Amino acid sequence: MVEGDSKEMQVLHPYIIVDRKISKGSPIIVGTRTRVLDITIEYEYLGSTPDEIVDAHPHLTLPQVFS
């Protein structure tokens, strides 16, 4: 992670960002308020496929989910 001049932390990944003002600083998918943790839970623990995750969250794209 790289800390910028503002209160925003940037993760060196095109689809993920950390902003202390959103979700208490939990990593989120850029342009959404969707936490990476929530996508991870759906994939790892609930057994959802990336396509199923996109179907459940139509505001996300497959590249964002694969991130």
N, C-alpha and C positions, 0 to 999 in steps of 0.2 A: 504494500500500500504506500501511497505517496500522499503526504499531507500538503494541501495547497495553502494559499494565503487566507482563504475563508474558513468557515467551520466545516466545510465539506471535505471528506476524505475521498480520494479517487483510487479505485481498484484498477489495476492495469489489465482491464478486460473490456471489450467493447460493449457488452450488454449488462454489466454489473457495476453498480456504484454504491458507495456508502455515504449517506448524508445524515448527520446527527439530528436533523430536524424531521426526518421521516423514519418512522418505525424505530425510534430510539437508537438509530445508528446501525440497525441490522442491515446487512447487504440486501439491496433490492434490484429488480430488473429496471434498467433505465427507461424512463418515461411512464413508469407504472408505480404503484405502491405495493406491488407483489414481492414478498420476501423470498429470497433464494431458499431459505429454510423451508418455507411452505411447499415449494416445488420439490425439494429434496425429500421431504416427508411423503409426498404423493408418489414419488418414483421409488424410493428405497423401501418404505414401510408399507405402503398401500398397494404396491405392485403395479401402479399405473404406467402405461407406456407413454412416451413423449406425445404421440398422436392423441391419446386419451386426455392428457393434460391440456393440450391445445383446445380440444373439444370442450373441456370443462372451463377453460379460461380463454375465450375467443379473442381477447385483447392481446394475447401473447402469440408469438410466432415460433416455429420449430427451432430456428437458430437461437432464440432467447432461451427456450427450454433446454436445449443441449448445452448451453453455457453453464 
